[in-house]
Amino acid sequence: MTRARSGAFGALVLAGAIALTGCSSDAAAEGAASTPEASSGTLPAAEGTTSYPLELSSPWGSTTLEERPERIAAITPSQDDVEALVAIGVTPILVSEDQTDVWVQRELDDVIEGRFSVTDGGFNVEQIAAADPDLIVVLGADVSADYDKLAAIAPVLSTATSSEGESSVANDWATSLTAVGEALDLSAAAEQALADEEDFFAAFREEHPEFEGKTASYVVYYGAESGLQFHSTEDSPAGLTLSRMGFGISDNATDLDYRATISNEMLSAIDADVIIFSDNSDGAHADLTESALFQNLSAVQNDALVIVENHSVDGYFTIDGTQYDGNLSWGLARSGPLSSTWAAEQMAPALADVLGAE
């Protein structure tokens, strides 16, 4: 299967940023590196570079991975952990019941065995235990309330960090891939996933020189009650993906915060060479997009407005009446190791069209 990897930004993260610690040189005598072995079906063959036992540290405690795991439960509701695992060729045996997005499905080599429910009260620990995992991966989620219960089931891998008593669960994709790769003795696969992503975007920019130097704004409309939000600040997921596609942020938007609500009086702040307008209002966007103020934006005047109508419940979106599988809004909100290249692929034709590519 040919894989197109995506979404981890920057170079591999140095030691200290990862809440994952290998054995010291003294301990290595007791726990040697794993021996390369054949694929178990859900995992590629071991590379023989990770030494076990391996300590997995988090702000909530530490667990020890005694040997290479084979049954991995990915429990983050957002499925960040699923995306990181699948990006290096691993199929988890358990994921949340939320729909696995098309960018993950197209890379899966095996069928995911089970799904568990997530409630406001926390994780369904009983369902997780019933799957009999030998590693639990949780990326981008706070499991402080359930950590001890989860650790009693299996070792827990988290890339959450702690500083001055405050923990952060913000998911950095390079950190996640590196940590998961080491825990599963697939560090080379993690490095390759990062390199493949860099190669993808380098080739993408060569294929679309019309994007280079142009500015883009990505906004999401949630209806009259919740309004229009700006989602493409420089360090936001969508902003990072757009920058890797060749776009920059317009000067008038540099002072906007991520997810800032844009009032009618502020509409000029989102103006750019192209505006990507994601409609999450069940088709009510015309109340805004056909208003005189919106129509006065230079992007609209230049026919450089791309409207994405989301039908996430039914698993598709439309652009100019054409239907596509997947959730583009969610893909742009993630910029993960699979979702960012997928999102770039989905947007490229419409963006090239409005920018007059030959």
N, C-alpha and C positions, 0 to 999 in steps of 0.2 A: 504494500500500500504506500503510495507517495504522500508524504505529509508536508503541509505548508504550515509552518509554525508562526505564532504571532504573539505580540503584546507585552514582553518584559522589557522595560525601558532602562537603558544604560548598561554599563558593564556589570560583570558579576560582582556581587556584594562581598566586601572583605570581611574577614572574621571579626566578630564583635558586634556586627549588625544582625547576625543570625542567632536566634535563640536555640542553637543546636551545637553541642560540644562533643567532639570525638574523644576517644581515650587518649591519655597522655602517652609519651613514649615509654614510661615505666609500665603503664597498664597494657601497652600493646603486646608485651610478652605473654600476658594472660589471655588477651582477646585479639587474635590475629585477624588480618583482613579476610573477608569472606572469599571463598573459592568460587571462581566463575562456574556457573551451572546453567543447565538448560532452562528455557522459559517454562514458567509454571502455568501458563495459559492466561492469567491476568497480569503477569509481569514479564518484561523482557528478561533475558538471561542476565545474571549478576555480572558486574564488571570486575569484581575482585579488588576494589580499592578502598572500600569502607571497612573499618575495624569495629567489631562488636566485642563486648557490650558498648552501646552508644547512649550517652546521656542526652535526654531531651528536656531542655529547660524552658520554663515559661514564667510569667509574672505570678502564676498561681501555684506553682510547685514544679517538681521534676520527676520524671519517670525514666526508666532504663529499658532500652531495646536490647534484649539479650542476643538475638540473632536476626537474620534478615527476615522481615515479615512477608507474608504471602496474601493475607486477607486484610485489605485496607478499607476501613469505613471512612467516608468523606462526609462530614456532618454539618458543614457550613450551609445555612439556608440559601445563601446567594450562589452556592456551588462554585465559589472561587477555588476550593480545594479540588473539586472534580476537574476543573479546567487545567490546573497545574499538573495533576496526575496524568490526564489523558495526553497532555502536550509532550510527555516523555514516554508515552507508550504503555501506560498502566491503566487497567480497568478496575476501578473500585468495586467492591462487592456490595456496598450499601451507600446510597446517597439520599438527599432529602426528596420529598415527594414533588417538589416544584419541577416543572417541565425542564428537562435537559435541552439546552438550546441547540440549534442546528449546527453551530460551529463546533460543538462537542460531538454531536451525533455523527458527523461526517468523518471524524477521526477515530471513532471507537472500533476496535478490532473484535471485542467480545461484548456479550450482553451483560448489562448490569443486573445482578441477581435480585436486589431488593431496594425498596424505598421506605423511608420512615417519615412520620408526621412531625411537624414542628408547631408548637403552640406558643401562645403568649407566656405560658408558665415555664417555658424552657424546653430542653431537649427531651425526647422520649427515650430515656435511658434504657427502659426495658426492651424496646425494639432494637436498639443498638446492641445490647448484650446478646439478644437472641440471634444476631447475625454471626456471632462468634468471631469478631475481628481479632487480629494480632497486632494491629496498629490503628489508631484513631487519628485522623488528620483534620485539623480545624484551622482555616485561614480566614482572617478578616472578621472574626466573630468573638465575642466575649463569652467565655464559658466559666467565669469565676464561680457562678452559683452551682454549677454541675461538675466542676473539675474533679473533685475527689471521687464522685460516683463514676465518672468516665475512666479515671486512672485505675479504678478497681477492676475495670473490664479489660483494658489493654493500655500499653504505653500511648501517651498523647503527644502529638507533634503540633506545635503552634509557633507562629513567627511573631506573636505579640511581643512588644517591648515594654520596659518599665524604666521610668526616670523620675527621681525625686518623689517616689511614692505614687506616681501616676502611670497607669498602664495605657498603651495604645495598641489597638488591633488593626490599624490601617495596614492594608495589604500592599506590599511592594512586590511586584511580580518576579523581579530578578532574585530577591531574597527568598521568595517562596519556592521557585524552581530549584535554587541551589540547595535549600534545606531539604526539600523532598527528595532530590536526587541523591544527596548524601545518605539519608536515612534508608533508602531503598537500594543502595549500592548501584546507583545510576547517575553518578556525577557527570560522566562524559555525555550521557544523553541530555542532561540538563544544559550543559554548555552548548551542545549542538542545537537545542531548541532556541537558545538565545541567539546563536549565530545565524540560524535559519531565518529568524525574524528580521535581523539586520539585513540579511541578503534580500529578503522579500521587499522591504521598503526601499532599499537602494535600487532594485530593479523597477519598482513601482514608480519612483521619481523619474527614472530614465524614460519609462514608457509614457509618463504624463508631464512633460516639461511645461505644459500650459498652466500647471498649478504653481510652479515655482515663483515666489515673489508676490503671489496674489494673497489677499486677506480673506478670511472666512469667519463667519459667526455661526455658532450652533445654538439655537434656542429651542426650548420645549414649552408648548402651550398646554395648560391643564384645564382650560375652560375659564369662563368669566369669573368664577369664585376664587380660584387659585392663581389665575393669571399666567403671564409669560415669564419664563426664567431663562437667564443666560447661563449656558453650560460649557463654554469654551475658553475659560481663562487658561493661561499658559501652562499651569501645572495640573489642570483637571484631566480626567481620563479622555474626554473628547478632544480637548485642546492638544494633548500630547499626540493623539492619533492624527489629528489634522496637520500638526507640525511635521510629522514624519511623512505625510503625504506631500509636503512641500509648501503648505499654507502658513501664513503668519496671522497674528491678531491685529486688528485695525487699531490705529492710534486712539480713536474715540472710545474704545472698549477697554483700554488698559487699566482703568481705575475701577472697573466692575468686579465685584466679588463673585466667586463661584455660586451659582444658583441664585444670584440676585434677581429680585422681582423687577421687571421692567414696566414701568407705568407708561401711559400714552405720551407723557411729557418727556420720557427718557428714550423713546424709540430711536432717535438718531444715534444713540450710543451703540446700537447693534449693527449699524450700517457697515457694509464691507463690500469687497468685490463680489462675493457670493454669500447669501444667507441660506443656511440649512434650517428649515422650520419643521420641527417634529411635533405632530399634532396628536396629543393624548386626550383630546376633548370629545371623542366620539363624533368627529366630523363637524364640530361647531366653530372651526377656526375662521370661517368666512366673516364672522362678526368682527374679527380683528384684522385679518389680512386684506379685506376689501374696504377698510376704513380709509378716509382721505389721508390721515397721518401716515399709515403704513404704506399706502400706495405712493407716497411722496419720497420714500427711501430710494437712494440711487440704485441699489441692487434690484429693486422691483422695477424701477424705470428702465433698467438695462436688461430686463428679463433674466436676471441672475438669481432668482428665488427658486429653491428646490423644496417642495412641500412633501414631507413624508407622513402619510396617514397610517397610524399604527392600529392594528387589530390584534393586540397581543393575546387576548383570550383565545382567539382562533388560530394563533400562530403564524400570522403573516402581516406584511405591510404593503402599501401601494405607493408608487411614485408615478404621477401622470397617468393614473388609471391602470398601470401594469402591476400585477400582484407578484410578490416575492415571498418565499418562505423565510421565517425567522422573525426576530425582534430586533430591528436595527437600533431603536432607542436604547435597549438594554445593552446591545453590543458596544455602543458608544459610551455608555455609562461605566463600562468595565475596563476596556483596553487591556484585556488579559492575554495570555500566551496563545490563545486561539481566536479570541473575539476581535482583536484590533485589525488583523489582516482581513478577516471576513468582512468587517464593517467597511474597510477601505475598498474591497472588491465590490461591495454592494453600491457604494456611493459613486464610484469612479465614472460610470457611464453618464449619469445625470449631471454630474459636475462638469465633465468634459463637454457635454452638450451645451450647457448654459454659458460656459466660458469660451465657446466657439472654437473648440479643438478641430483641427483639420484632419 
